[in-house]
Amino acid sequence: MSEFRIHHDVNELLSLLRVHGGEGAEVYIDLLQKNRTPYVTTTVSAHSAKVKIAEFSRTPEDFLKKYDELKSKNTRHLDSLVYLLSKLTEDKETLQYLQQNAKERAELAASAATSGSTNFSIPSSTSKISLQELEELRKQLGSVAASASLQQPLELTRKILRDKQNKKNSGQPIPVFPSWVYERPALIGDFLIGTSLSTDTTVPIGTLPLASQESMIVEDLLYVLIGVDGRYITAQPLVGRQNRAFSVDPNLDLSIKELVTRILPVAASYSAVTRFVEEKSSFEYGQVNHALAAAMRTLIKEYMILITQLEHLQRQGLLSLQKLWFYIQPTMRTLEILASLATSVDKGECMGGSTLSLLHDKTFNYTGDSQAQELCLYLTKAASVPYFEILEKWIYRGIINDPYSEFMVEEHELQKEKIQEDYNDKYWDQRYTVVQQQIPSFLQKMADKILSTGKYLNVVRECGRDVTCPVAKEVIYTLKERAYVEQIEKAYNYASKVLLDFLMEEKELVAHLRSIKHYFLMDQGDFFVHFMDLTEEELKKPVDDIITTRLEALLELALRMSTANTDPFKDDLKIDLMPHDLITQLLRVLAIETKQEKAIISADPTELTLSGLEAFSFDYIVKWPLSLIINRKALTRYQMLFRHMFYCKHVERQLCNVWISNKTAKQFSLHSAKWFAGAFTLRQRMLNFVQNIQYYMMFEVMEPTWHILEKNLKLASNIDDVLSHHTSFLDNCLKDCMLTNPELLKIFSKLMSVCVMFTNCMQLLAEHADNFHLTSGFEATINKFDSNFSTHLLDLLDKLSVYSTNDCEHSMLNIIYRLDFNGFYTERLEHMSAERSQRTAPLLPRLAVPAQ
């Protein structure tokens, strides 16, 4: 089960239980993903679970009846659900909560029913009810009962299905039968209630001799067996989905009547099958049901041939009731199975894959009964033909032609262009999705591969290339699932190779990723020196005053003047001035699909005007199908890494400029130069911090992770592996560069701000070194900068130590080792750790003391 599905189910459960507030679904989702274990349903475990619930239930008969009803509908995951419920019966705390919740829901339902119940004009209990009022009341109650028990009219069902299918296939309305097909009941082949065989007066059968009774009943039975009422045997009106019942003349001889009652189930089965065939032959019920109905119609024709032969014998006076019973025996079992299948499909409202699942399960259940299994195998093969035609087009060509929504893969209207615009676009995950109820049970294990196979080929098709699997072979239903596995595996391997080769070789995916790495991960040193020299003055301006076209021209110049000129994809690099700073961007991304998302997105932007440096980022033009891998989500992550490192590089340049300007201090008098001694030390500490952070991010995080990515891409066997490896690469870079932890990032941002303010101060003071008014407070200013820098740095090192220990983020320890290489901060960090321990220590004894 995917994380998205778990999230949806947990939210649904919380909504049903009316659980509000708290920590939301996220906490429960994490627990479920960490603690879930696979459950394999067996016949024994399902039966024992059913027995346990029945013993626990106050109304075991109702439970078992409902279980059998759901089982007859071939309800998915029924046994898994029953097993879960049996486990809940052992959890007293959960049971108590559910009982209380059920009680509250019942009270709410009762109050709603009271306010919205049907108003009957019932006379006052104090007055007598007249016969007319009693009859009126009986009619009202009867109409309510009838409306509750009758199934939805077939015309309405067909209309709903037709509207749904026409909506999906806009511009291509599905074909429909002419209205007279449904308006002429005599065409159906089933009993016409209210009609009889003849208008002649029927001779009372009780007055006839036994031989005559038998002859008349045989004639009646031959009519009843093909859906026509006889003189002495008539069909009863249907109520809901119940089986057909018959009325036999009560004056019939008991010996004959006993044999008649044995034969009548054949007529009931014929009636059920005939109704099913006529109903499911309509286009609205899909191609699978249509094919099943056609196969059943073929079997019914064979049955009709048998009845015709029996009628011929009856005219010759050679057919007795016993002979009829003998001849009808083989057909009786066949029609019973057909009626059972028809009833199950009807009850379960099955279409497409769900119909095939039911047929497959029935086929397996008849193991040991070769005749029944052979019959079900024939029906399943016939019904699966249209489904397998859709499957073959999907796994061999990447095309879905499913006008009746029967296939396991569903297509959604999503535009691939949105991948380059929307951070949270789920094109690859949601353009094609699996419909669980339409997965035939014999293809359940291969569902994910079937989905991926068609998706891979579809991507290549959308690039204008027609692809057809060279190992394409007709898929035929069989009880040996290995046959499907081999065919689907071959198609999957071909599709994987085609798309992977297309992206890697023709579209040069790895080369594009290297190009992005050059610019976003700043491994083209000379390019960035040129670019930052050219744009330094422009990027100092407020973002609203920057002319984007000028930056684009300077970028073009820097690309042409550096080794980046050899990059064939350099023209895809663009300038992007972001509307918010890095921390705000990070918080917005982290809040996606969480409770805080709306609050953060609707929050007012900061009142502080961003400088060009704070808003600056690169963007990259990515075309289809590379945008599947390098989508907006991935580019946003690259941008966050770039903005993080670019600002560090800017701070480093500013500190180096301070070092250059500080060299002029040698020209000043001794009185003026002594003020700079503390500033020189602080500047060097800041420079050491910034350079080590950059070194850590570039050479201990990004380069090793990049080499792992390149190695994994060479070993990748399909596009999903490529997506997974690329996402893992970006996630690891963001995490190890402290960009997934807002607390660490805020401390780091404060350190950078202190460094920038220090450089601005030093540049100003260097120009007025001999001015007494400025230098008199210089020492206090430097001490203030030193104190702020040391405080934030110690805070950062302390938090890094905590996170590396608690969250096992051992790579972050490397920052501590680099910044505290000589143990300068060790003593102070140990002191902070001891203070933290003392603050938490007094709470421990208090927790252990019992309440007085």
PAPATOR-361921 format. One line per field, with one value per residue (C-alpha): residue number from 1; residue in one letter; x, y, z. Coordinates in steps of 0.5 Angstrom, whole numbers, plus 500, padded with zeros to 3 digits. Example, Ala and Ser with C-alpha at 12.3 -4.5 7.8 and 13.67 -1.06 7.14 Angstrom:
2
seq (1 2)
type (A S)
X (525 527)
Y (491 498)
Z (516 514)
***
This chain:
852
seq (1 2 3 4 5 6 7 8 9 10 11 12 13 14 15 16 17 18 19 20 21 22 23 24 25 26 27 28 29 30 31 32 33 34 35 36 37 38 39 40 41 42 43 44 45 46 47 48 49 50 51 52 53 54 55 56 57 58 59 60 61 62 63 64 65 66 67 68 69 70 71 72 73 74 75 76 77 78 79 80 81 82 83 84 85 86 87 88 89 90 91 92 93 94 95 96 97 98 99 100 101 102 103 104 105 106 107 108 109 110 111 112 113 114 115 116 117 118 119 120 121 122 123 124 125 126 127 128 129 130 131 132 133 134 135 136 137 138 139 140 141 142 143 144 145 146 147 148 149 150 151 152 153 154 155 156 157 158 159 160 161 162 163 164 165 166 167 168 169 170 171 172 173 174 175 176 177 178 179 180 181 182 183 184 185 186 187 188 189 190 191 192 193 194 195 196 197 198 199 200 201 202 203 204 205 206 207 208 209 210 211 212 213 214 215 216 217 218 219 220 221 222 223 224 225 226 227 228 229 230 231 232 233 234 235 236 237 238 239 240 241 242 243 244 245 246 247 248 249 250 251 252 253 254 255 256 257 258 259 260 261 262 263 264 265 266 267 268 269 270 271 272 273 274 275 276 277 278 279 280 281 282 283 284 285 286 287 288 289 290 291 292 293 294 295 296 297 298 299 300 301 302 303 304 305 306 307 308 309 310 311 312 313 314 315 316 317 318 319 320 321 322 323 324 325 326 327 328 329 330 331 332 333 334 335 336 337 338 339 340 341 342 343 344 345 346 347 348 349 350 351 352 353 354 355 356 357 358 359 360 361 362 363 364 365 366 367 368 369 370 371 372 373 374 375 376 377 378 379 380 381 382 383 384 385 386 387 388 389 390 391 392 393 394 395 396 397 398 399 400 401 402 403 404 405 406 407 408 409 410 411 412 413 414 415 416 417 418 419 420 421 422 423 424 425 426 427 428 429 430 431 432 433 434 435 436 437 438 439 440 441 442 443 444 445 446 447 448 449 450 451 452 453 454 455 456 457 458 459 460 461 462 463 464 465 466 467 468 469 470 471 472 473 474 475 476 477 478 479 480 481 482 483 484 485 486 487 488 489 490 491 492 493 494 495 496 497 498 499 500 501 502 503 504 505 506 507 508 509 510 511 512 513 514 515 516 517 518 519 520 521 522 523 524 525 526 527 528 529 530 531 532 533 534 535 536 537 538 539 540 541 542 543 544 545 546 547 548 549 550 551 552 553 554 555 556 557 558 559 560 561 562 563 564 565 566 567 568 569 570 571 572 573 574 575 576 577 578 579 580 581 582 583 584 585 586 587 588 589 590 591 592 593 594 595 596 597 598 599 600 601 602 603 604 605 606 607 608 609 610 611 612 613 614 615 616 617 618 619 620 621 622 623 624 625 626 627 628 629 630 631 632 633 634 635 636 637 638 639 640 641 642 643 644 645 646 647 648 649 650 651 652 653 654 655 656 657 658 659 660 661 662 663 664 665 666 667 668 669 670 671 672 673 674 675 676 677 678 679 680 681 682 683 684 685 686 687 688 689 690 691 692 693 694 695 696 697 698 699 700 701 702 703 704 705 706 707 708 709 710 711 712 713 714 715 716 717 718 719 720 721 722 723 724 725 726 727 728 729 730 731 732 733 734 735 736 737 738 739 740 741 742 743 744 745 746 747 748 749 750 751 752 753 754 755 756 757 758 759 760 761 762 763 764 765 766 767 768 769 770 771 772 773 774 775 776 777 778 779 780 781 782 783 784 785 786 787 788 789 790 791 792 793 794 795 796 797 798 799 800 801 802 803 804 805 806 807 808 809 810 811 812 813 814 815 816 817 818 819 820 821 822 823 824 825 826 827 828 829 830 831 832 833 834 835 836 837 838 839 840 841 842 843 844 845 846 847 848 849 850 851 852)
type (M S E F R I H H D V N E L L S L L R V H G G E G A E V Y I D L L Q K N R T P Y V T T T V S A H S A K V K I A E F S R T P E D F L K K Y D E L K S K N T R H L D S L V Y L L S K L T E D K E T L Q Y L Q Q N A K E R A E L A A S A A T S G S T N F S I P S S T S K I S L Q E L E E L R K Q L G S V A A S A S L Q Q P L E L T R K I L R D K Q N K K N S G Q P I P V F P S W V Y E R P A L I G D F L I G T S L S T D T T V P I G T L P L A S Q E S M I V E D L L Y V L I G V D G R Y I T A Q P L V G R Q N R A F S V D P N L D L S I K E L V T R I L P V A A S Y S A V T R F V E E K S S F E Y G Q V N H A L A A A M R T L I K E Y M I L I T Q L E H L Q R Q G L L S L Q K L W F Y I Q P T M R T L E I L A S L A T S V D K G E C M G G S T L S L L H D K T F N Y T G D S Q A Q E L C L Y L T K A A S V P Y F E I L E K W I Y R G I I N D P Y S E F M V E E H E L Q K E K I Q E D Y N D K Y W D Q R Y T V V Q Q Q I P S F L Q K M A D K I L S T G K Y L N V V R E C G R D V T C P V A K E V I Y T L K E R A Y V E Q I E K A Y N Y A S K V L L D F L M E E K E L V A H L R S I K H Y F L M D Q G D F F V H F M D L T E E E L K K P V D D I I T T R L E A L L E L A L R M S T A N T D P F K D D L K I D L M P H D L I T Q L L R V L A I E T K Q E K A I I S A D P T E L T L S G L E A F S F D Y I V K W P L S L I I N R K A L T R Y Q M L F R H M F Y C K H V E R Q L C N V W I S N K T A K Q F S L H S A K W F A G A F T L R Q R M L N F V Q N I Q Y Y M M F E V M E P T W H I L E K N L K L A S N I D D V L S H H T S F L D N C L K D C M L T N P E L L K I F S K L M S V C V M F T N C M Q L L A E H A D N F H L T S G F E A T I N K F D S N F S T H L L D L L D K L S V Y S T N D C E H S M L N I I Y R L D F N G F Y T E R L E H M S A E R S Q R T A P L L P R L A V P A Q)
X (500 503 504 498 493 495 494 488 485 488 484 478 478 479 473 469 471 470 477 479 485 491 497 493 494 502 503 499 502 509 507 503 509 514 510 506 507 505 498 497 490 489 482 484 486 479 475 478 477 470 468 472 467 461 462 464 458 451 447 452 447 446 454 455 449 452 459 456 453 459 463 458 459 466 468 476 480 474 478 483 478 475 482 483 476 478 484 480 476 482 483 479 481 480 473 471 472 469 463 462 463 458 453 454 453 447 444 446 443 437 436 437 432 427 428 427 423 417 411 405 398 396 390 390 390 384 380 377 380 375 376 378 383 386 387 390 395 396 398 403 406 406 409 415 417 416 421 426 426 426 432 434 430 435 433 436 442 443 443 447 453 452 452 459 462 460 463 469 469 467 466 465 459 458 453 446 441 434 429 424 429 427 420 418 418 417 424 427 425 423 417 411 407 400 400 398 399 392 385 381 378 383 381 382 388 385 380 384 387 394 397 393 396 403 402 399 405 410 408 407 414 417 414 416 423 424 421 413 408 404 397 398 405 406 412 411 413 420 422 429 434 431 431 425 419 413 406 404 397 395 391 396 398 403 408 408 409 415 418 416 419 426 426 423 430 432 427 429 436 434 430 436 441 436 435 443 444 439 441 449 448 447 453 453 455 462 465 467 460 458 463 460 453 455 458 452 448 451 450 443 442 445 440 434 436 436 429 427 429 425 419 419 419 413 409 411 408 415 417 415 416 422 425 425 428 433 435 435 440 447 444 441 448 450 445 446 453 451 445 450 455 450 447 454 456 449 450 457 455 461 464 471 477 472 468 474 476 470 470 477 476 469 474 479 473 471 477 476 469 472 466 464 471 471 465 468 474 470 466 473 477 471 470 477 478 476 480 486 486 486 492 496 495 497 503 505 504 503 496 489 483 478 471 467 472 474 481 486 489 486 488 487 487 494 498 506 507 505 511 516 511 508 513 508 505 504 504 508 504 497 497 496 493 491 484 484 477 479 485 483 485 490 494 494 501 503 499 505 509 503 502 510 510 505 507 514 512 507 512 516 510 508 515 513 516 511 513 511 514 518 516 508 504 497 495 490 487 489 490 497 499 506 504 502 508 513 509 509 516 518 514 516 524 523 519 524 530 526 525 532 536 531 533 540 542 538 536 542 540 546 549 544 544 552 550 545 551 556 551 547 552 557 563 565 569 572 565 563 569 567 560 560 565 561 554 557 554 548 546 547 541 534 531 525 531 534 534 533 535 542 543 541 547 552 550 551 558 560 559 562 569 569 570 563 563 564 557 553 547 549 543 538 541 536 536 530 529 525 520 522 528 531 528 521 522 524 518 513 516 516 509 506 501 501 496 501 500 495 497 504 502 497 501 504 511 516 516 524 526 530 537 539 543 538 533 538 537 538 533 534 529 528 524 519 521 527 522 520 526 528 521 520 520 527 529 526 531 537 535 535 542 544 542 545 552 551 550 556 560 558 560 567 568 566 571 576 575 576 582 585 582 585 592 592 592 600 600 596 599 601 595 590 593 592 584 584 588 582 578 583 582 575 575 580 575 569 573 575 568 565 570 570 562 563 568 564 558 562 567 564 556 555 561 561 553 554 559 554 548 552 554 547 544 549 546 539 534 528 526 523 530 533 527 528 536 535 530 535 541 537 534 541 544 539 539 546 547 542 536 531 532 529 532 539 538 536 542 546 543 544 551 551 548 553 559 556 554 562 564 560 562 570 569 567 572 577 576 576 581 584 577 577 570 569 575 573 568 571 573 567 563 568 567 560 561 565 560 554 558 561 554 551 557 556 549 550 555 551 545 549 552 545 542 548 547 539 537 544 546 553 555 554 559 564 562 564 571 572 570 573 579 584 579 578 570 570 570 565 560 561 559 553 551 552 548 542 543 542 536 533 535 530 524 526 525 519 516 518 514 507 501 500)
Y (500 507 512 516 511 510 517 517 511 514 521 517 513 519 522 516 516 524 524 532 536 532 531 529 523 524 521 515 514 514 509 504 505 503 497 494 487 483 478 472 470 462 458 456 463 466 461 461 469 468 463 468 474 470 467 475 478 478 476 471 469 476 476 470 472 478 475 470 475 479 473 471 478 476 482 484 483 481 475 480 485 479 477 485 485 478 482 488 483 482 489 491 499 499 496 500 507 504 502 509 512 507 509 517 516 512 518 522 518 517 525 526 520 524 530 527 521 520 523 519 521 517 518 519 513 516 516 510 508 507 502 507 510 503 502 508 507 500 503 508 503 498 503 505 497 496 502 500 492 493 494 500 500 497 503 508 503 503 511 512 507 510 518 516 512 518 523 519 518 525 526 518 516 509 505 503 498 502 503 497 492 494 495 489 484 478 478 477 469 469 469 474 475 475 471 464 458 458 462 455 453 449 442 441 436 433 430 427 420 419 417 424 428 426 427 434 436 433 438 444 442 443 450 452 450 455 461 460 459 452 451 448 451 458 463 467 475 476 481 484 479 473 467 465 461 457 455 448 446 443 438 435 428 428 423 427 433 431 429 436 440 436 439 446 448 448 452 457 457 458 464 467 466 468 475 476 474 479 485 484 484 491 495 499 493 493 488 483 482 482 477 473 473 471 465 463 465 459 454 456 455 448 447 449 444 439 441 441 434 432 436 431 425 428 429 422 419 417 422 420 424 419 420 427 427 423 427 433 431 433 440 441 442 446 451 451 453 459 461 462 466 470 471 473 478 481 482 484 489 486 489 488 486 484 480 476 475 472 467 466 464 460 456 455 453 447 444 436 437 437 438 444 447 446 450 455 455 456 462 465 464 467 473 475 476 483 485 481 485 492 489 487 494 497 492 492 499 503 505 505 503 502 506 502 503 496 495 495 502 508 514 521 528 531 536 534 541 542 538 544 549 546 544 538 536 528 527 521 518 520 520 513 509 502 501 496 493 492 488 480 476 472 479 482 480 483 489 494 491 492 499 501 497 501 508 507 505 511 516 514 514 521 523 522 515 509 503 495 490 485 479 481 474 473 473 467 465 459 457 457 464 463 464 471 472 470 474 481 480 480 486 490 488 491 497 499 498 502 508 508 507 513 517 516 515 519 525 525 525 524 529 534 532 534 540 542 540 545 551 549 545 550 545 550 555 559 561 563 567 571 571 574 579 581 581 584 591 589 584 589 592 591 586 590 595 589 589 581 582 585 579 575 578 578 571 570 573 569 563 565 567 561 553 553 555 547 545 544 545 552 555 552 556 562 567 567 572 569 572 570 568 561 560 562 557 552 552 552 546 542 544 541 536 538 542 548 549 553 558 558 560 565 568 575 576 579 587 587 588 582 584 581 576 574 573 570 563 559 556 551 549 542 539 533 527 529 533 526 526 533 536 542 539 536 543 547 542 544 551 551 548 553 559 556 555 561 566 562 564 571 571 568 574 579 577 576 583 585 582 586 592 591 590 598 598 597 605 607 610 605 608 607 600 597 597 592 586 583 584 581 575 575 575 569 565 567 566 559 557 559 556 549 549 550 545 540 541 540 535 531 531 533 530 523 523 525 519 514 517 516 509 507 510 506 500 502 497 502 509 508 506 513 517 513 514 522 523 520 524 530 528 526 533 537 533 533 541 542 544 540 542 549 550 549 553 559 559 558 564 568 566 569 575 577 575 580 586 585 586 592 595 593 596 603 603 602 608 612 609 615 618 618 618 612 608 610 605 600 595 595 594 588 585 585 582 577 575 574 570 565 565 563 558 554 554 551 546 544 543 539 534 533 531 527 523 523 522 518 523 522 526 532 530 532 539 539 536 541 547 544 541 544 543 550 550 543 545 550 545 540 546 547 539 539 545 542 535 539 542 536 532 535 532 525 524 528 523 517 519 516 521 522)
Z (500 498 503 499 500 508 509 505 509 516 515 513 519 523 520 521 529 529 532 532 534 537 532 526 521 520 527 526 519 521 526 521 516 522 525 519 518 512 513 508 509 509 509 516 519 516 519 526 525 523 529 534 532 532 539 541 537 541 534 531 526 523 523 519 514 513 512 507 503 502 501 495 492 492 496 496 503 507 510 512 515 519 522 524 527 531 533 536 540 544 545 551 551 543 544 550 545 539 543 546 539 536 542 540 533 534 538 532 527 531 532 525 523 528 524 517 518 513 516 516 517 523 527 534 539 542 536 533 526 520 515 510 514 516 508 507 512 510 503 506 510 504 499 504 505 497 496 501 498 491 487 483 476 471 466 471 472 465 465 470 467 460 463 467 461 456 461 460 453 451 443 443 446 447 443 446 444 441 446 443 446 453 451 449 454 450 447 454 454 461 464 463 469 468 462 461 456 453 454 454 461 465 467 474 474 481 477 471 472 474 467 464 470 468 461 462 467 463 457 463 465 458 457 464 463 457 461 459 464 464 466 472 474 474 476 481 481 483 489 489 487 490 485 481 485 482 484 483 483 490 487 483 486 491 488 481 485 489 482 479 485 484 476 478 480 473 471 476 474 467 469 473 467 462 465 467 459 457 462 461 454 454 452 459 463 459 455 460 462 455 453 459 457 450 453 457 451 447 453 453 446 447 453 448 443 449 451 443 443 449 446 440 444 448 442 440 447 449 455 462 468 470 463 463 470 467 461 465 470 466 465 472 474 469 470 477 476 471 476 481 477 475 482 484 479 480 487 487 481 478 472 468 473 478 474 472 479 481 475 477 484 483 478 483 488 484 484 485 481 474 470 474 473 466 465 469 466 459 461 464 458 454 459 459 452 451 458 455 449 453 457 451 448 455 456 449 446 452 450 454 450 456 454 460 465 466 466 472 470 469 466 469 465 467 463 463 462 469 471 470 474 480 485 488 481 481 474 474 480 478 470 471 477 479 480 486 485 477 478 477 483 478 476 483 484 477 478 479 473 469 471 470 463 460 463 460 453 454 455 449 445 447 445 438 437 436 440 439 444 439 444 444 445 446 453 454 461 464 471 471 473 471 464 466 470 464 459 463 465 458 456 463 461 454 456 462 457 451 456 460 453 450 456 457 450 446 451 455 462 465 461 463 471 470 467 473 478 475 476 482 486 484 482 476 480 475 472 479 480 473 475 482 479 474 478 485 484 481 486 492 490 492 488 486 483 479 471 470 463 465 469 464 459 465 466 458 459 464 461 455 459 463 462 462 455 453 456 451 455 458 454 458 465 467 472 477 483 488 492 499 502 503 510 507 501 505 510 504 501 508 509 503 504 512 516 516 509 508 514 511 504 506 511 509 506 510 510 509 502 500 496 490 493 498 492 487 484 478 474 468 462 462 456 456 457 462 466 469 472 473 475 479 485 484 481 487 491 487 488 495 495 490 494 501 498 493 500 503 497 498 505 504 498 503 509 504 502 509 509 503 506 513 510 509 517 517 514 520 527 532 536 531 528 535 535 529 533 535 529 525 530 529 521 521 525 521 515 518 519 512 508 513 512 504 504 508 504 497 499 504 502 495 491 495 494 487 486 489 484 478 480 481 475 471 475 474 470 470 470 477 480 476 480 486 486 484 489 494 492 493 500 502 500 503 510 510 509 514 510 512 519 520 527 524 518 523 527 521 518 524 523 516 518 524 519 513 519 521 514 513 519 518 511 514 519 515 511 518 522 524 526 534 534 531 533 541 540 536 541 544 537 535 542 541 534 537 543 538 533 539 542 535 533 540 539 532 535 541 536 531 537 539 532 530 537 537 530 528 523 524 518 521 526 521 521 529 528 522 526 533 530 536 542 542 543 547 554 553 549 555 560 556 556 563 564 560 564 570 568 566 572 577 573 574 581 581 576 580 586 587 588 596)
***
